[in-house]
Amino acid sequence: MRRSLLQGRHHWARAHQALAGCVALILTAAAIHPAHAAEPAPVRMAVFDFELDDRSAAGGLIAKDAIDDENLRKATEEARQRLAASGRYAVVDTAALVGQPAGGVQGCNGCEAALAEKLGADQSMSGVFARVSRTEYTLQVVIRDARTGAVLSNSFSGLRMGANYAWPRAVTSLIDNKILQ
């Protein structure tokens, strides 16, 4: 009986050693191959001020005003905040950029990519609100590779209802539902 008791203890000791070895192996494997790889560095994005292309019938009669400017500023800020909050982008300040086109970037045929590269950004973003009427508009947001100028994303809101006060909401919708998807 003493012999079978010793054999039982020896069996349990070997089982404990095997279990400890398995645990050590699992912990070593987890340390070598973490379950979650390191997150990639955020893409540096130069977000240029959003612009207005007034195609409405009143566009030639009613000039862009301070309220339009304020809502364009809010829309630009909303884009910058949403991109930064996603963690996927680091927003590059474009305010100090020398050499911006006088009429903005909407008519410069992709020059914003080269401007973004001068700022050390990986990508550029430009946004244009096309006013169809005083209460209808569309939004187009173009993202380009700063090095090559290639279009990486060309997102379009479709026709939206609302005056200029609705522009920041359009930015939120477009970024959340198309760009960050």
Secondary structure, 3 states (H helix, E strand, C coil): CHHHHHHHHHHHHHHHHHHHHHHHHHHHHHHHCCCCCCCCCCEEEEECCCEEEECCCCCCCCCCCHHHHHHHHHHHHHHHHHHHHHCCEEEECCCCCCCCCCCCCCCCCCHHHHHHHHCCCCEEEEEEEEEEECCEEEEEEEEEECCCCCEEEEEECCCEECCHHHHHHHHHHHHHHHHCC
